């Protein structure tokens, strides 16, 4: 069995991908804001960041 991974947040600049709900979804204005918010959240939650090919970022907890 592998380790369980929880998605804590999705951060995106694409309005069509912002759905809200659980996990949290954050709509940001640009890449700079995405980087700042994503890494601040990860630091505060003691979590990791994964950047998807589509440009979105996930904050995950292993």
C-alpha positions, 0 to 999 in steps of 0.5 A, spaced: 500 500 500 502 506 498 502 513 502 495 516 502 495 523 499 490 529 500 489 534 496 488 541 500 487 546 495 488 548 487 490 554 485 489 557 478 489 563 473 483 559 469 476 562 471 473 555 467 477 551 472 475 554 478 470 550 481 470 551 489 468 546 493 472 541 497 478 541 496 479 549 496 480 552 489 483 559 489 482 563 483 488 568 482 490 574 477 497 571 474 503 567 475 506 571 480 500 571 485 499 563 484 506 562 486 506 567 492 499 564 494 501 556 493 507 556 497 505 560 502 499 555 503 504 550 503 508 553 508 502 554 513 499 547 512 506 543 512 504 541 505 508 540 498 506 543 491 505 540 485 505 544 478 500 540 473 502 541 466 496 545 465 499 550 469 495 549 475 498 548 482 496 543 487 497 543 495 498 536 497 499 533 504 502 526 504 
